[in-house]
Amino acid sequence: MVDEKRLEAAGIDYKIAMERFGDNEEIFEKFLYRFADNTHFTDGKKAYEQKDYDGVLKAIHALKGFSGTLAMEEVYQASSAVVDNIRKEEYDKLPQNMEWLEKEYQRVMQIYQDT
């Protein structure tokens, strides 16, 4: 069973997630654990370090979609900012937004510890 308070502390809006998954906690939990195995963030970070902005866009856009579906509100917002920066070629804003994204991503990843 999902610990609603733990999810909320990690930045996941449980009520919104349940709406998106038709109140089916089992399916939500299945996708939540799939998130732990995805490589979108690490792929995006690696591409960012290599200044491969197309690679960043591809990986972080995928992370944006996955996190949005799971109601990971802050990861979604930070991912959106990174995607917008690249689309608008505002590369000077990327360091701050990538740092924000990493912070929020790590916050969400805390739910997978001790489970």
N, C-alpha and C positions, 0 to 999 in steps of 0.2 A: 504494500500500500504506500502511496505517495504521502510524504510529510509536507503538508501545505505550508506550515510556518518556515520550514527549511527552504522550500522553493521561493517563497516570498523574500526571505533574507538574501537569496542569491539573485534577486532581481527578476523573478519569473512571476507573472501575474496569473495565479492559479485559476481564478474565476474566468478570465478571458480565455485561457488555454482550454478549460473545460467546455466553454461555448464553442470553440473552434473544433473540438473533438467530439461534439455531440454528447457531452457528459459521460463519455466512455473513458474512464480512467485507465483501463488496461491498454487501450490503443495509445493514449497520451504517453503512458509510461514506456511503452515499446519505442516510440519515436524519441522520447527523452534520452533513452539509453543509446539509441543510434547516434544522437548528437555527440556523445562522448567519443565515438569512433571516427567522426568525420575529420577531415584534414583541411577544411577550408581556411581556418585561421592560420595554421602553420604554413600552408601554401602561400597565403596572402602576405604573411610576414616575410617569408623568404623572398618572394617577388619584390616586396617593398625594399628590402635590403639590397637587392640587385638593381633597383630603379627600373624594374620591369612593370610599368604602370598598367599595361594590358593584362598582365598576369595578376596584379593586385585587383584590378577591376573584376576579372573573372572569378577569382576565389572569394573576394569579400562580398560580391553581389550574391553568390551562392549562400554565403554565411548569413547575409541579410535575410534572404528568403527563409532559410531554415529556422533562424532565431525568431523571425516574425511569426511563423506558424506556431512555434512553441511558446509564444508570448514572453520571450526574453527581451523585455522592453528596452533596457539600456544597451544591450548588445545590438539590438535592431537599430536603435537611434545612432549609435556610434558607427555601425556598418554603413548606415545611410549617409552619414557625414563623409566617410571615406569615399564612398561611391560618387557622391556629389562633387567632392574635391577633384577627383580624377576626370569626371565628365566635363567639368568646367575648367580643367587644366589649372586648378588652384593648388599646385604642388607645394607651395610654401605653407599651406595649412595642414598638409598630410602628417607631419611629425606629431603635432598636438592630437589630431584625431586618431592616429594609429596608437598613440599612447593611451588615449581614452578607451579605445576598443580593446586593447590588451588588458587593461585594468578590469573592464566589465566582463570580458571573456574569462579571465582567471576567477573572477567572483562567481560566475555561473559554474565553472568547473569544480568549485568547492563541493557542490552537491554530490559529486561522484566519489569523493573521499569518504572513507569509513563506511562504504556500502558494499 
